Amino acid sequence: MAEQFESSNDVTVTLPRIQERVPTVVVDDAHVIYRVHKGGGGGGGPVGALKRMVSRTSAPNIREVHAVKGVSFTAYRGEAIGLIGSNGSGKSTMLRAIAGLLPVNRGAVYTQGQPSLLGVNAALLNDLSGERNVVLGCLAMGMPPEEVQRQTPEIIEFSGINQRGDFASLPMRTYSSGMAARLRFSIAAAKKHDVLLIDEALATGDKGFRKRSEQRVRELRESAGTVFLVSHQLSSIRDTCERTIWLESGVLRMDGPTDEVLRAYEAFANGK
């Protein structure tokens, strides 16, 4: 698209239209703090509680774990953003805070619409068949029944669960964890989302499924959505995301083009 402007000397000048960047997620100085019981032996669980009732002792001290520490960033429509970091760095906690499943103790998280966290919006029921779970998952995401009927065979084919038999007609309890994860991704990715949050789902399955998943993430991004991807497989981040956020010990270490951030992260990881 271009816009035309007339100058004072009656010359028409055509300028390209600058595409507006629309924010979909704003994280403003977010802090997430867990409270856990000190010590072992189940002091904070029901067994420990029963022992304290019998012995009339007080509850153990509470220890705070600062999982996310003052993180700020803005995500825009059409972006696919990788989220990387060492184990325990706060990646999954950050996703759950964006999804509204964890409250922030300080700061704020603003989102456009209701973000969809993969595996929550497409919860699977073990006693129902894979096909029935597809139908219920799609209906739960607000898809019209006629669209669900049309997309169900495509979702099952995309997931690859029928490659070694008719698993779509079997109860979910007969599935491996990898099959269940692939089906969750396939259900969630069947709908266009304002914000889709994916935690390690692309690490499951064979090379063919990973390629299909990565292509689907690109399609979701291009249809004006925003995708966040947490993965320990840096190749998936590199192939899917043009921007990457690096968290370490709950602190935002780097936010920028994927190649630059991955180079810095790999140097950090190799130097440990």
Secondary structure, DSSP 8 states (H G I E B T S, - for coil): -EEEEE-TTS-EEEEE------EEEEEEEEEEEEEEESSSTTTTSHHHHHHHHHHT-----EEEEEEEEEEEEEEETT-EEEEE-STTSSHHHHHHHHTTSS--SEEEEEESS--EETTTTT---TTSBHHHHHHHHHHHTT--HHHHHHHHHHHHHHHTTTTTS-GGGSBGGGS-HHHHHHHHHHHHTTS--SEEEEESGGGSS-HHHHHHHHHHHHHHHHTT-EEEEE-S-HHHHHHH-SEEEEEETTEEEEEEEHHHHHHHHHHHHHT-
